[in-house]
């Protein structure tokens, strides 16, 4: 009797149609091949475009736009792993022949960007900040500080799942007024992880648990637009305004501009959490009991826990003192200090670092630098604004929407650096206040809720492994669109009065 397995006479997916292809997940290699083919065609077609020029799409700009489009499709669909697409971006940019200026004494020369230049684009301070806060989050978890914090959080916000979720959202929202949204997400993330672990649900098995991480990200992101302390993008935008010789709003004046958008938007986002993510756990009492038992096992809040807590408090103070420009070095210094004095070990914390996400972020930042170097981003913005009507409210809506879309694709500083100077220069012809135009970039910049590229809190929440990009894309798009009417209403009724 033969024990040879029965082999099919032909591959089962041949002749099965689209449904069979989808069932066999062959859409992933098909999308990947289509993206690679599109990039190859763009590289060949770029030969017919000019090599250099002001205000025109150049050959290198065509190549970079093709790489950007392919990477965006692959990241959204997850047809390839995030790290694969990120590394592919690096290789593609190296062979794209991108001209970059180089200062040689008093002479500015043009050279082709090679591996060294592209590597520098990858090494943005945002990457190092994310690395630092993931290490800090690992230290909080490894030292069991979060066990105590999670229990205290449950005690404060109550025992019901709904009150817990609301507590997470509004704590993140208000804390982001006084701290960088990145830092707030970094502090609360390990607490939510401990609550998730105590509930005992496998990953991606509970929409409620996913909503805890999304509530953290959404609360930080929306609350982060209220003051200068919420993120570097507002300070950067106002710095550009100052260089243009214009007066910038003060701390409380900025809140006058931001609160009419942030408060109603936060309320709506909180309602969406309740509507879109039904409670699928009976209660949080199992988490409460498990954490209480865990705390008894750990004993008192000992020297190690006090030491880690003290370092974290000093880190927060340093973030507040040195400002948003020094988030990355402070985070890395804190992580290094925790490791150096032996409060945690590298083995304990390195498993908390999502390396694939860091490579993805690096690829996005490198793409942004390449788009700026080739002038293709500025070319696209000029084409866009040159074709629209100069109705102020329509311009507010279009600028807000464009900035949010760009934030989904690029880093916040890159969007500010690209858009604010362009809009200040266009302000006289548009008939609008240049400071208002700068605020229409600085405030919505960072309000991205689909991809973890433009929102570090969303990137941190994504690292929980509780959801995929495509599973929350629908509600993310809704949240991307919601700020537009809020900004239009604020501009029409409140901003001109200041």
C-alpha distance (Angstrom), angle and dihedral (degrees) to the residues before:
residue distance angle dihedral
X1 . . .
X2 3.72 . .
X3 3.77 119.0 .
X4 3.78 93.4 -169.1
X5 3.80 110.5 130.1
X6 3.77 117.8 -113.3
X7 3.79 108.3 -103.5
X8 3.79 121.5 -153.1
X9 3.77 115.2 -113.4
X10 3.80 90.7 -132.3
X11 3.81 136.4 8.7
X12 3.78 107.2 -74.8
X13 3.79 93.7 -133.5
X14 3.81 94.3 61.0
X15 3.78 110.5 100.7
X16 3.80 92.4 6.2
X17 3.78 95.7 112.1
X18 3.78 129.6 -140.6
X19 3.80 94.0 -45.3
X20 3.79 91.7 57.9
X21 3.78 91.6 46.5
X22 3.80 90.1 52.4
X23 3.80 92.1 45.8
X24 3.79 90.3 52.1
X25 3.83 89.7 48.4
X26 3.79 89.2 -123.6
X27 3.80 87.9 139.8
X28 3.79 87.6 82.1
X29 3.82 97.7 62.9
X30 3.81 89.5 38.2
X31 3.81 91.8 56.2
X32 3.79 90.7 44.2
X33 3.80 92.4 51.3
X34 3.81 91.2 46.1
X35 3.81 91.1 52.4
X36 3.80 92.7 47.8
X37 3.80 90.3 47.5
X38 3.79 91.3 50.5
X39 3.81 91.4 51.5
X40 3.82 90.9 49.1
X41 3.82 91.8 50.8
X42 3.81 90.9 48.6
X43 3.80 91.2 51.1
X44 3.79 90.2 52.9
X45 3.81 94.4 43.8
X46 3.82 92.7 48.9
X47 3.81 89.7 75.3
X48 3.83 88.7 78.8
X49 3.83 93.1 57.2
X50 3.83 124.5 85.7
X51 3.79 117.0 -92.4
X52 3.82 93.8 -135.4
X53 3.78 139.3 4.6
X54 3.79 144.8 131.8
X55 3.79 117.2 -97.0
X56 3.80 94.5 -2.0
X57 3.77 132.8 105.7
X58 3.78 107.4 -103.9
X59 3.79 130.7 -157.3
X60 3.80 92.4 -102.7
X61 3.81 89.2 47.4
X62 3.80 90.9 56.3
X63 3.79 90.8 51.3
X64 3.80 93.3 48.4
X65 3.81 92.6 47.3
X66 3.81 89.2 52.6
X67 3.82 91.7 50.1
X68 3.79 90.1 47.8
X69 3.83 93.5 50.5
X70 3.81 92.6 47.9
X71 3.81 93.0 47.7
X72 3.80 92.0 48.2
X73 3.81 92.2 51.8
X74 3.80 92.2 48.0
X75 3.79 92.8 47.7
X76 3.80 93.8 48.0
X77 3.80 95.8 46.0
X78 3.84 94.9 34.8
X79 3.80 87.2 -139.6
X80 3.80 86.2 153.2
X81 3.81 128.1 25.1
X82 3.80 114.0 -84.3
X83 3.78 92.9 -115.3
X84 3.82 92.1 52.0
X85 3.80 92.1 54.1
X86 3.80 91.3 45.5
X87 3.79 93.1 52.3
X88 3.80 89.6 44.0
X89 3.80 89.4 56.1
X90 3.80 89.4 54.8
X91 3.81 92.5 51.9
X92 3.81 93.5 44.5
X93 3.81 93.7 50.3
X94 3.80 91.1 50.5
X95 3.82 91.6 56.6
X96 3.84 94.4 39.5
X97 3.84 92.5 86.6
X98 3.83 95.3 -132.4
X99 3.83 114.1 -174.5
X100 3.82 114.5 -134.3
X101 3.83 129.6 -179.7
X102 3.81 118.0 -111.4
X103 3.82 123.6 -168.0
X104 3.81 112.8 -134.5
X105 3.79 105.6 -178.9
X106 3.80 104.1 -58.9
X107 3.79 93.8 -21.0
X108 3.81 123.8 91.5
X109 3.78 111.6 -146.0
X110 3.77 130.8 -175.2
X111 3.79 120.5 -128.5
X112 3.78 135.2 170.4
X113 3.80 113.9 -100.0
X114 3.78 110.3 -113.8
X115 3.79 133.7 179.2
X116 3.82 92.5 -66.1
X117 3.81 94.3 55.1
X118 3.80 94.2 43.3
X119 3.81 90.1 48.3
X120 3.80 88.9 54.5
X121 3.81 88.9 53.9
X122 3.80 89.4 53.4
X123 3.80 92.1 50.3
X124 3.79 96.7 70.9
X125 3.81 118.3 154.7
X126 3.82 89.5 -115.5
X127 3.81 88.8 68.1
X128 3.78 92.1 52.1
X129 3.79 91.2 46.5
X130 3.81 91.4 53.1
X131 3.80 90.0 47.5
X132 3.79 90.3 51.4
X133 3.79 96.0 49.4
X134 3.79 93.1 45.8
X135 3.81 88.1 54.0
X136 3.81 90.0 47.6
X137 3.81 90.4 49.7
X138 3.80 88.5 50.4
X139 3.79 90.1 51.6
X140 3.81 91.6 51.5
X141 3.79 89.9 51.3
X142 3.81 97.2 42.6
X143 3.80 92.6 49.2
X144 3.84 90.4 49.8
X145 3.79 92.5 -124.5
X146 3.79 88.8 130.1
X147 3.81 92.1 57.3
X148 3.79 89.5 65.6
X149 3.80 93.5 39.9
X150 3.80 92.8 50.4
X151 3.80 92.1 53.3
X152 3.79 91.8 47.5
X153 3.81 90.5 49.4
X154 3.80 91.0 52.8
X155 3.78 90.2 49.7
X156 3.80 92.7 50.4
X157 3.79 100.1 46.6
X158 3.80 96.6 37.7
X159 3.74 137.6 -112.8
X160 3.81 102.1 -76.2
X161 3.82 121.4 96.6
X162 3.81 92.0 -129.3
X163 3.80 94.3 52.8
X164 3.79 90.1 47.2
X165 3.81 92.2 53.5
X166 3.80 92.1 45.9
X167 3.79 89.7 48.6
X168 3.78 92.0 53.0
X169 3.82 93.0 48.8
X170 3.80 98.4 46.9
X171 3.79 94.0 40.4
X172 3.81 88.4 56.0
X173 3.82 91.3 43.5
X174 3.81 97.2 53.4
X175 3.81 95.9 35.8
X176 3.82 89.1 57.9
X177 3.80 89.2 63.8
X178 3.79 90.3 67.6
X179 3.80 102.8 28.0
X180 3.76 135.2 39.2
X181 3.79 109.1 -83.8
X182 3.81 88.0 -126.3
X183 3.79 90.8 57.8
X184 3.81 93.9 47.3
X185 3.80 91.0 51.4
X186 3.80 90.2 47.3
X187 3.80 91.9 52.4
X188 3.80 97.0 46.4
X189 3.80 99.0 37.7
X190 3.84 97.2 79.1
X191 3.81 89.8 46.2
X192 3.81 90.9 57.0
X193 3.81 89.8 45.4
X194 3.81 90.1 55.4
X195 3.80 91.2 49.2
X196 3.81 89.7 49.7
X197 3.80 91.4 50.3
X198 3.80 91.9 48.0
X199 3.81 91.4 53.7
X200 3.78 87.5 58.9
X201 3.80 98.4 -138.7
X202 3.82 120.8 144.9
X203 3.76 116.2 -115.2
X204 3.81 116.6 -79.1
X205 3.81 91.0 9.0
X206 3.81 97.5 106.6
X207 3.79 128.0 53.5
X208 3.79 89.0 -164.2
X209 3.80 93.0 58.8
X210 3.81 89.6 46.4
X211 3.81 87.7 53.0
X212 3.82 90.9 55.8
X213 3.80 90.1 60.3
X214 3.80 92.3 41.7
X215 3.81 90.3 47.9
X216 3.80 88.3 54.2
X217 3.81 91.6 50.4
X218 3.80 95.7 43.0
X219 3.80 93.6 46.7
X220 3.81 92.8 49.9
X221 3.80 93.2 44.9
X222 3.81 96.1 49.5
X223 3.80 95.4 39.7
X224 3.79 90.2 48.3
X225 3.82 92.8 72.5
X226 3.82 95.1 61.2
X227 3.84 102.0 79.7
X228 3.78 140.6 12.5
X229 3.81 88.6 -101.6
X230 3.80 94.1 64.6
X231 3.79 96.4 76.7
X232 3.76 145.9 -22.0
X233 3.80 95.7 -106.8
X234 3.82 96.0 77.7
X235 3.80 93.6 47.9
X236 3.80 90.1 47.2
X237 3.80 92.5 50.7
X238 3.80 92.6 48.7
X239 3.81 89.5 48.2
X240 3.80 88.9 57.9
X241 3.80 89.2 48.2
X242 3.81 90.6 52.9
X243 3.81 91.5 50.5
X244 3.79 87.5 55.3
X245 3.82 88.7 58.5
X246 3.81 95.8 -107.8
X247 3.81 129.3 131.8
X248 3.79 115.5 -108.8
X249 3.83 125.5 -147.4
X250 3.79 118.0 -100.8
X251 3.80 126.4 -122.5
X252 3.81 96.6 -82.8
X253 3.80 93.7 34.5
X254 3.78 88.1 58.9
X255 3.80 89.0 54.3
X256 3.81 88.6 54.3
X257 3.81 87.6 59.2
X258 3.80 97.2 40.7
X259 3.81 106.9 38.4
X260 3.84 95.9 65.8
X261 3.79 86.5 60.5
X262 3.80 102.6 34.0
X263 3.82 99.2 49.0
X264 3.84 99.7 51.0
X265 3.80 90.7 38.1
X266 3.81 90.1 52.4
X267 3.80 91.6 50.3
X268 3.81 92.2 50.6
X269 3.82 92.3 46.1
X270 3.78 89.9 50.8
X271 3.82 90.5 52.0
X272 3.81 90.0 49.6
X273 3.80 89.2 55.4
X274 3.79 89.1 56.4
X275 3.80 94.4 45.1
X276 3.81 101.4 40.2
X277 3.80 99.4 39.8
X278 3.81 111.5 47.0
X279 3.77 118.7 -159.0
X280 3.79 106.7 -100.3
X281 3.79 98.6 174.1
X282 3.81 122.3 78.6
X283 3.80 95.5 -133.8
X284 3.79 144.3 -30.6
X285 3.79 90.7 -115.1
X286 3.84 92.0 102.3
X287 3.79 88.0 55.9
X288 3.79 90.5 47.2
X289 3.80 92.8 49.9
X290 3.79 93.8 43.4
X291 3.79 92.2 49.9
X292 3.80 91.7 46.6
X293 3.80 90.2 51.8
X294 3.76 90.0 46.0
X295 3.80 90.8 51.3
X296 3.81 90.5 52.0
X297 3.78 89.0 51.2
X298 3.80 91.7 50.4
X299 3.77 93.3 47.2
X300 3.75 124.0 -153.8
X301 3.77 126.4 -5.3
X302 3.80 93.9 -88.8
X303 3.82 137.0 -167.2
X304 3.80 93.7 -79.8
X305 3.78 92.6 53.7
X306 3.81 92.1 45.1
X307 3.80 90.1 48.7
X308 3.81 93.9 51.9
X309 3.81 91.1 44.2
X310 3.80 91.4 51.2
X311 3.80 91.7 51.1
X312 3.81 90.6 49.2
X313 3.81 91.8 50.0
X314 3.81 90.0 49.7
X315 3.80 88.6 49.0
X316 3.80 91.0 53.6
X317 3.80 90.3 47.8
X318 3.82 90.3 50.0
X319 3.80 90.7 50.8
X320 3.80 89.6 52.4
X321 3.83 93.8 44.8
X322 3.80 100.7 43.3
X323 3.80 95.5 37.6
X324 3.77 134.9 -134.9
X325 3.81 93.8 -55.1
X326 3.81 90.8 69.9
X327 3.80 99.9 46.3
X328 3.81 93.9 113.3
X329 3.83 100.4 48.9
X330 3.80 91.8 44.3
X331 3.82 91.8 50.3
X332 3.81 93.0 48.0
X333 3.82 92.2 44.5
X334 3.80 89.9 51.8
X335 3.80 92.6 49.5
X336 3.80 91.7 46.3
X337 3.81 91.6 49.5
X338 3.82 92.2 50.8
X339 3.80 89.3 52.1
X340 3.80 95.4 41.8
X341 3.80 96.6 54.6
X342 3.80 92.5 44.4
X343 3.80 100.2 -114.3
X344 3.81 86.7 129.6
X345 3.80 135.4 7.9
X346 3.78 130.0 -128.5
X347 3.81 90.5 -117.5
X348 3.80 89.9 57.4
X349 3.80 97.1 49.9
X350 3.81 106.7 31.7
X351 3.80 92.8 72.3
X352 3.81 88.5 64.2
X353 3.82 93.1 62.0
X354 3.85 114.1 95.9
X355 3.78 97.0 -148.2
X356 3.79 93.4 -178.3
X357 3.80 90.4 57.9
X358 3.81 91.3 50.9
X359 3.81 90.6 52.6
X360 3.80 89.3 49.2
X361 3.81 91.0 51.8
X362 3.80 90.4 48.0
X363 3.79 91.1 52.1
X364 3.81 91.4 51.3
X365 3.80 91.9 49.8
X366 3.80 91.8 48.1
X367 3.80 90.5 50.7
X368 3.79 90.0 52.0
X369 3.81 91.6 51.7
X370 3.81 90.3 48.7
X371 3.81 92.3 50.4
X372 3.79 90.0 51.6
X373 3.81 93.2 45.7
X374 3.80 92.5 52.4
X375 3.81 94.2 42.3
X376 3.80 91.4 -128.3
X377 3.82 93.5 124.4
X378 3.81 92.4 52.4
X379 3.82 89.8 45.3
X380 3.81 91.1 54.0
X381 3.84 92.3 47.0
X382 3.81 92.3 49.5
X383 3.80 91.2 49.7
X384 3.80 90.4 49.5
X385 3.81 97.7 48.8
X386 3.78 92.8 41.9
X387 3.81 91.4 62.2
X388 3.81 102.1 49.9
X389 3.77 132.9 88.0
X390 3.80 118.2 -102.6
X391 3.81 95.4 -124.0
X392 3.86 104.3 138.2
X393 3.82 97.1 -138.8
X394 3.80 91.5 45.1
X395 3.80 89.4 49.9
X396 3.82 90.7 50.0
X397 3.80 90.6 52.3
X398 3.81 94.1 46.0
X399 3.81 94.9 44.8
X400 3.81 91.9 48.4
X401 3.80 92.3 48.3
X402 3.81 92.7 45.5
X403 3.80 92.6 49.6
X404 3.81 92.0 50.1
X405 3.81 91.1 48.8
X406 3.80 91.0 49.2
X407 3.80 90.2 47.9
X408 3.80 89.4 57.3
X409 3.79 87.7 58.6
X410 3.80 106.2 32.6
X411 3.77 140.2 35.5
X412 3.80 117.5 -86.7
X413 3.83 95.8 -114.7
X414 3.80 89.8 50.6
X415 3.81 93.1 53.4
X416 3.81 91.0 47.5
X417 3.80 92.2 47.2
X418 3.79 90.9 49.8
X419 3.80 102.0 41.0
X420 3.82 107.4 33.2
X421 3.83 97.7 60.4
X422 3.81 90.1 43.0
X423 3.82 93.6 51.8
X424 3.81 94.5 43.2
X425 3.79 88.0 54.8
X426 3.81 91.9 47.9
X427 3.85 94.4 45.0
X428 3.86 96.4 95.5
X429 3.80 93.2 50.5
X430 3.82 91.3 44.4
X431 3.81 92.3 49.0
X432 3.83 93.8 -129.7
X433 3.81 136.5 123.4
X434 3.84 107.8 -93.1
X435 3.83 91.6 -143.7
X436 3.80 89.8 54.6
X437 3.79 89.5 50.2
X438 3.79 90.4 50.8
X439 3.82 90.1 50.9
X440 3.81 89.6 50.2
X441 3.78 85.6 62.4
X442 3.81 100.5 36.8
X443 3.82 97.5 49.2
X444 3.82 103.5 43.5
X445 3.80 90.3 37.3
X446 3.79 102.7 102.6
X447 3.81 95.6 26.5
X448 3.79 92.0 116.1
X449 3.79 119.6 136.9
X450 3.82 106.3 170.0
X451 3.79 109.5 56.6
X452 3.82 123.4 34.8
X453 3.81 89.9 -133.1
X454 3.78 102.7 91.2
X455 3.81 98.4 30.9
X456 3.83 119.0 58.7
X457 3.84 91.4 -167.5
X458 3.80 88.7 56.1
X459 3.80 89.3 48.1
X460 3.80 89.6 52.8
X461 3.81 91.8 48.7
X462 3.81 90.5 47.6
X463 3.80 88.8 56.7
X464 3.82 88.8 66.2
X465 3.81 89.0 77.9
X466 3.81 90.8 -136.3
X467 3.80 96.4 120.7
X468 3.76 143.6 14.4
X469 3.77 126.1 -126.6
X470 3.78 93.5 -113.4
X471 3.83 93.2 51.0
X472 3.82 93.6 61.2
X473 3.80 98.1 29.8
X474 3.82 94.3 104.4
X475 3.80 95.9 56.1
X476 3.79 90.0 38.6
X477 3.80 90.2 58.6
X478 3.82 89.9 48.9
X479 3.81 89.8 53.3
X480 3.81 90.2 47.4
X481 3.81 89.7 56.4
X482 3.81 98.7 41.8
X483 3.85 97.8 74.4
X484 3.82 91.5 59.3
X485 3.85 97.1 76.1
X486 3.81 90.6 39.8
X487 3.82 91.5 56.0
X488 3.81 91.8 44.7
X489 3.82 91.0 51.9
X490 3.82 92.9 45.8
X491 3.80 91.7 48.8
X492 3.81 93.0 47.3
X493 3.81 98.8 46.9
X494 3.81 110.9 19.2
X495 3.81 115.7 20.6
X496 3.85 97.6 63.4
X497 3.83 90.0 56.3
X498 3.81 94.1 63.5
